[in-house]
Amino acid sequence: MVVTSSHKPQLRALFASETQQLYAFAYLMVCSRSEARRAVEASARRLLSEPAHAAELLAEPDPNGALLGVIARDLDARLGRKAGRTFKILDDILRSELTRPVDPAYSDPDKLHALLWELKRTCLTSVLSCLPPGVRMAFILTDLMNFQPGPGARLLKIKESAYRVRLTRARKRIEDYLTPRCQHVDVGNPCNCEGRLAISLDKRFLRPPPHTKDIPEEPFDARSPHGTVMPLYRTLPTVQLSNSRTRELLALFD
């Protein structure tokens, strides 16, 4: 059974207006551009195959927010309860070797500028992936997407008290990890992007961005140091889906 033809235009319009936010949310959850795109696509396909669920979504007072809830709960169910990596694994990737100069192959200023931004974004998102998915999701919704705990809990269909516990736990663990390490919190900290860039590329922790539409013009460290972790995350540029990938996603509704 598939969604009726009368629902498809409405679903398409809804996804067209929300695709970038859904993709950005999914990226913060899975720390992978390709996985984020597949997560949004999987939820779109599920709605297309479940007419009752799609009709219920479209009848919501706020279908845009309800759609984010669908993506969030789908990811929560898929990712389970355990973190994708640990802080120790992240340290082993980034800090197991001495800093090395940037490879001459990446000495072009524009290329280097994009890589340093992508490393900053990848590293900070990878820190999130060291948190259990439910804990990670509370931090993303509240501290990065401005959902208060009450609406965030309703989005996930859990108790607000449980949501607040997750949020407190996320903030503490992120602060404890980054405060003594990251150059963007304190310039005296040992981990800096320039020194870790070559290592990150060699270990395939970092991949060159597929486009530069979500790379800011200002230098990656223009606003550092932040002193605390929260401003660092809040000034992180939002990852964006390319125009061609967006068209591919919306073509599902044609």
C-alpha positions in Angstrom: 0.0 0.0 0.0 1.3 3.5 -0.8 0.3 7.0 0.0 -2.6 8.2 -2.1 -2.0 10.6 -4.9 -3.8 13.4 -3.0 -1.2 13.1 -0.2 1.9 13.1 -2.3 1.8 16.8 -3.3 1.4 17.8 0.4 4.2 15.5 1.5 6.4 16.8 -1.2 5.7 20.4 -0.2 6.4 19.6 3.4 9.7 17.9 2.7 10.7 20.7 0.3 10.3 23.2 3.1 12.0 21.1 5.7 14.7 19.1 3.9 17.6 21.2 4.9 16.7 21.2 8.6 16.0 17.5 8.6 19.3 16.8 6.9 21.2 19.1 9.3 19.6 17.3 12.3 20.3 13.9 10.9 24.0 14.9 10.2 24.5 15.9 13.8 23.0 12.6 14.9 25.1 10.3 12.7 28.2 12.5 11.8 28.1 11.5 8.1 26.7 13.4 5.2 25.8 10.3 3.2 24.2 8.6 6.3 22.2 11.7 7.1 20.9 11.8 3.5 19.9 8.1 3.7 18.2 8.7 7.1 16.0 11.4 5.7 15.3 9.4 2.6 14.4 6.3 4.7 11.8 8.3 6.6 10.4 9.7 3.4 10.0 6.3 1.9 8.3 5.0 5.1 5.8 7.8 5.0 5.1 7.1 1.3 4.4 3.4 2.2 2.2 4.1 5.2 -0.8 6.1 4.1 -2.5 6.2 7.5 0.7 7.5 9.1 1.2 10.1 6.4 -2.4 11.3 6.7 -2.0 11.6 10.5 1.2 13.7 10.0 -0.4 16.0 7.5 -3.4 16.6 9.8 -1.2 17.7 12.7 -1.5 21.4 13.8 2.2 21.8 13.1 3.1 19.2 10.4 6.6 20.7 10.1 7.5 20.0 13.7 5.7 16.7 13.5 7.9 15.7 10.6 11.1 16.5 12.6 9.6 14.2 15.3 9.2 11.4 12.8 12.8 11.7 11.7 14.0 11.9 15.3 12.1 8.8 16.4 13.1 6.9 13.4 16.8 7.7 14.1 16.3 6.9 17.8 14.9 3.5 16.9 17.6 2.8 14.4 20.6 3.9 16.5 19.7 2.0 19.6 21.0 2.9 23.1 24.7 2.8 22.7 27.1 5.5 21.4 28.7 5.0 18.0 32.2 5.6 19.5 33.9 6.5 22.7 35.9 9.5 23.8 39.0 7.2 24.0 38.5 6.1 20.4 38.2 9.7 19.3 41.4 10.5 21.2 43.2 7.5 19.5 42.2 8.9 16.1 43.1 12.5 16.6 45.8 12.6 19.3 47.7 9.3 19.0 50.5 11.1 17.0 52.3 14.3 17.2 51.0 17.2 15.2 52.2 17.3 11.6 52.3 20.1 9.0 49.7 20.2 6.3 50.5 18.2 3.2 51.6 20.5 0.3 48.7 19.0 -1.7 46.4 21.0 0.5 48.4 24.2 0.5 45.9 26.0 -1.8 44.3 28.7 0.5 40.8 28.0 -0.6 41.1 24.2 -0.3 42.8 24.6 3.1 40.1 27.0 4.3 37.3 24.5 3.4 39.2 21.5 5.0 39.8 23.3 8.3 36.1 24.2 8.5 35.1 20.7 7.7 37.5 19.3 10.3 36.1 21.6 12.9 32.6 20.5 12.1 33.5 16.8 11.8 35.4 16.8 15.1 32.7 18.6 17.1 30.0 16.4 15.6 32.1 13.3 16.4 32.2 14.4 20.0 28.4 14.2 20.0 28.6 10.7 18.6 30.3 9.6 21.8 27.1 10.2 23.6 24.2 7.6 23.7 21.8 8.6 20.9 19.0 9.6 23.2 21.3 11.9 25.2 22.8 13.3 22.0 19.4 14.0 20.6 18.3 16.1 23.7 21.5 18.2 23.3 20.9 18.8 19.6 17.2 19.7 19.9 17.6 22.0 22.8 21.1 23.6 22.6 21.5 23.6 18.8 17.9 23.8 17.5 16.4 25.9 20.4 13.6 23.5 21.5 12.8 23.9 25.1 12.8 20.7 27.2 8.9 20.5 27.2 8.5 20.7 23.4 11.6 18.5 22.9 10.2 15.8 25.1 6.9 15.9 23.3 8.7 15.6 20.0 10.4 12.4 21.2 7.2 11.2 23.0 9.0 10.8 26.3 8.6 12.4 29.8 10.0 15.9 30.3 11.8 14.8 33.4 13.6 12.0 31.4 14.5 14.6 28.7 16.0 17.0 31.2 18.2 14.2 32.7 19.5 13.4 29.2 20.2 17.1 28.5 22.1 17.6 31.7 24.1 14.5 31.1 25.0 15.6 27.5 26.1 19.0 28.5 28.4 17.8 31.3 30.0 15.1 29.2 30.7 17.4 26.3 32.0 20.2 28.5 34.3 17.7 30.5 35.7 16.4 27.2 36.3 19.5 25.2 37.2 22.1 27.9 40.8 20.8 28.5 41.4 19.8 24.9 40.0 22.0 22.1 41.7 25.1 20.8 38.4 26.7 20.1 37.6 26.7 23.9 41.1 27.8 25.0 44.0 28.7 22.6 46.3 27.0 25.1 44.7 23.6 24.7 46.7 20.9 23.0 44.3 19.9 20.2 44.4 22.4 17.3 42.9 21.9 13.8 46.0 22.9 11.8 48.1 20.3 13.6 45.6 17.5 13.3 44.5 18.1 9.7 47.1 15.8 8.1 46.4 13.1 10.6 42.7 13.3 10.1 43.0 13.0 6.4 45.4 10.1 6.6 43.1 8.2 9.0 40.0 9.1 6.9 38.4 10.7 9.8 38.0 13.7 7.6 36.9 13.8 4.0 37.0 16.9 1.8 33.5 18.4 1.7 31.4 17.7 -1.5 30.6 21.3 -1.9 31.3 24.7 -0.2 27.8 26.1 0.1 28.0 25.4 3.9 31.6 26.7 4.3 31.7 30.2 5.9 33.9 32.9 4.4 35.5 33.9 7.7 38.4 31.8 9.0 37.5 28.7 11.0 39.1 30.2 14.1 37.9 33.8 13.7 35.7 33.6 16.8 37.9 31.5 19.0 38.5 31.2 21.9 35.0 30.8 23.2 35.9 30.0 26.8 33.0 27.5 27.1 31.6 24.8 24.9 28.1 26.1 24.3 29.0 29.1 22.2 31.3 26.9 20.1 28.5 24.6 19.1 26.0 27.4 18.5 28.4 29.1 16.1 29.0 25.9 14.1 27.8 26.4 10.5 24.8 24.2 9.6 25.6 21.4 7.1 23.6 21.7 3.9 22.4 19.2 1.3 23.4 20.0 -2.2 20.8 21.1 -4.7 21.2 17.9 -6.8 20.7 15.7 -3.7 17.7 17.7 -2.7 16.1 17.2 -6.1 16.8 13.5 -5.8 15.0 13.3 -2.5 12.0 15.3 -3.7 11.8 13.1 -6.8 10.5 10.3 -4.5 7.2 12.1 -4.4 6.7 12.5 -8.1 
